[in-house]
Amino acid sequence: MRDFQPCVYIMASGMRGYIYIGVTSNLAKRFYEHNNRLIDGFSKRRNTNRLVHFELFGTMELAITREKQLKNRHRDWKINLIESTNPEWRDLALELGFSD
């Protein structure tokens, strides 16, 4: 994965736990920030440190548009999206080789 790769990502506190949706151009760096609780707010308070879903885009504008779409969906829809590609809620960061 390139250093600059616009994407939308979903972090979770555990299987069917709290869900955080964000957008970034550097998923490895953002995972590190979440995992080490460097980002204040909801994600830090709810310990959403497991990468359970991500989608890559060609531009940040497309990624931001998708982020807004996902945030406007209800929780059950988001859970179905995650489970359609990651039914065990595995931490995909491990599979991508990201480190703490």
N, C-alpha and C positions, 0 to 999 in steps of 0.2 A: 504494500500500500504506500502511495506517495506521501510526502510530508503535507502537501496541500491537496486534500481530496474532500470537497464539500460533502457532508452527509448529515442525515438525521439519525439520531440514536435513541434507544430506550434503555434506561437503567432501571433495575428493580432491587428491592431489598431482599427478595427471595421469591420462591414460587408463589405466584398470585399475590405477592406483597405489594408494597407501595411502588408506584411507577413514576418515573421522571422522564420527560421527553425533552431533548435538546437538539441543537444544531451546532456543528463545528466544521472547521476546515482541517483539523488535525485530531483524528479520533484517538490515536495512541496517547497524545498529550492530555486530552480531555479525560480519558479513562484514568490516567495517573492522578489527575486533580480530584476526580470523584473518589477514587480508591483511597487516597490519602486525606480525604475530607478537607480539601483546600478551598472548596467553593461554599461560601456561606449560603444559607437559605434552606429551602425544602429538602434538597438532596442531602445536605449535611445532617439536618435534623432527623431525617427518616432513614439514613444509612443506605441509600440506593447506590450500591457499589458493584452490582453485577450487570454486565453488558448482555442484554438478552435479545436485542434486535438492532439492526442498522440498515440503512439504505444509502447507497452512493449516488451522487449527482454530478453533472458536468459544471454547474455553476452554483454559487451561494444563493442566488435568487430562487432557483428551483428548489434547493434544499429548504430555504425559509418558507416557501409556499407549502411544501409538504409538511413541515413542522406544524404550521398553523392548521392544516387539515387534520393531522393526527390529534392535536390538542383539542379540537372541536368535537371529536368523537367521544362517545360514552365509554366507560371503563370496560364493559363486556366486549365491545368491538375491539378495543386495544388488546385485551387478553387473547381474543381469537386471532388477531394479527400475529402476536408473538407465538402462540401455539401452532400456527400454520407452518412455521419454519423451525421452531425451537420448542417442541412439546415438553421437553424436560426442563426448560428454563436454564439450560447450561450457560455458564459464563463464557460468552464467545470471545472475550478478550484473551483468555487462555489459549484458545485455538488459533488466534491471530498472532500469538507470541508476545503480547504486551506484558510488561512486568509491572510490579507494584512500584 
